[in-house]
Amino acid sequence: MMAAVCDTEVVPESSAPPVVRGPAFGPEPLTPTLFLDRSALVFGDRTALIDGERSFTYREFQERCLRLAGALAEAGVRPGDRVSTLVPNTHVALESHFGVAWAGAALNALNTRLAPGELTWIVNHAGSEVLVCDRSLATVGEAIAAGAEHAVRLIHCGEAEDDYEQRLAAAEPLHLDVSDEWGMLSLNYTSGTTGHPKGVMYSHRGAYLQALAMVAQGDLDAASVFLWTLPMFHCNGWCYPWAVTAAGGMHVALRQVDAETVWSAIHRQGITHLNAAPTVLTMLAAHPGATPAVSPVHVAVGGAPPSPSLLARLADLNLHVTHLYGLTESYGPAVICDWRPEWNALGPAEQARRKARQGVANVACSPLRVVDAGGRDVPPDGTTPGEVVLRGNVVMLGYYRDPEATAAATLQRPDGAWFRTGDVGVVHPDGYMEVRDRAKDVIISGGENITSIEVEQTLVRHPGVLEAAVVGAPDETWGEVPVAFVVPRPGSSVTEEELIDFVRGAIARFKAPKRVIFGDLPKTSTGKIQKFVLRERLRA
């Protein structure tokens, strides 16, 4: 047997197998900014981004992000810092998803529809010393800077010759490598409907894997044209800033979402993909100028499941919907209704029921569970409710500077720690999960549990109903009773009595609303109905 030869000594070759601790040629920490490096190399001359009259190739896009990193460093940003942005869905929002990380900082994308006081609290909690602010939100940005507990440097953007553009033009490109893939990439704050919002920490590794999952399960490739109807401040746009870039697709920025603009983009720019809340889909389907897209448009929707009638209308318009489920704490969609080809043979009503399910864990997430109060798995019978819990690479690092909230959201089981979503779901025999309600939205009436989603889905099947939300109202006899808030379809003359009778004829009578209130529904910036506002209206 030959011996290994060194410069100084002869070392006998061991018969024991070598201990392998990692790739022999050096592992590379996972970070989603790697996708832009690759696309600039592979697709450098192809269009990466269209924002109104401006467009950038992938090579130009990469250069701008590198210069943004350099500009932030020159503005005093150091590795480990947080950088806040207050911008609509423009090229600046997209550039910040790469440039901030290349400066070694964590991105804190602010919800543009929050009040100045709420945003100031977030900037204070995050400790951001730089705020990139769109000119359309300059008054809000200045209020944040004035009210912050520490000095905040404003960088204005949104115009051709603004501070942002001047800084990019003068900056030296910067590309700091990631040494720890578990380090914080971004900091996203929850809605904060009760008390202050919580800062959700995303890791480089989690965002990288979630982006790849969205490429695979969102059918993204270099031919994709993605319309930014989903706010990039919402779960970092479900990680699609990195996903579309990984695929080499084209981003189409959209400052404001309205049905006419979206349909114009679909027809004029050949949009192939968009993500949205159910209310956006309702708006698109109801638009009087809606005409079928020439090519299929893949639409991912999170939140309440679309009604069968809405799904049918969207299919007629060549918009094909995939239902997703997730939270800020899970990098957006951790669960997808993975469509099986054999389901294409089912009738329209059964297909709609399957599409209404939230589904199974995406390819980057550990298999989800639905557990009872003791943390045990519920039977997969489609009827036994439990809490949906998640774990794995695409679940947050924890809540920033809030160990108590992190602990409260943790379920300890024999197989480890799980994130408690607070959502009530069931598991069907085929393993697909269906959310039945938020735990706090279950209505307990006379000892019977009423899931608001079931009542809402029944209401929107009525031809006179556009949208519906159901909440519990205090009742001396029953404890709680369901009350429906309904947006009627234009031109509809549907009455309260008619809707109550309609529900009674479709599901158990005790689940029917005791009152129906007509009018608009309060919504968050991402299109979710604010049920706590409806409860407050009832109390008032």
PyMOL commands that set and color helices and strands:
alter all, ss='L'
color gray80, all
select helices_A, chain A and resi 34-42+58-74+91-102+116-126+135-147+163-170+204-217+235-238+240-247+259-269+278-286+308-316+328-330+341-345+348-355+403-408+439-441+452-459+496-504+509-511+531-539
alter helices_A, ss='H'
color red, helices_A
select strands_A, chain A and resi 4-5+10-11+47-51+54-57+82-86+106-109+130-134+153-157+184-189+199-203+225-227+250-252+273-276+297-302+319-327+332-336+360-361+369-371+386-390+398-399+410-413+416-427+433-438+443-445+448-450+465-475+479-488+515-518
alter strands_A, ss='S'
color yellow, strands_A
deselect
rebuild
show_as cartoon
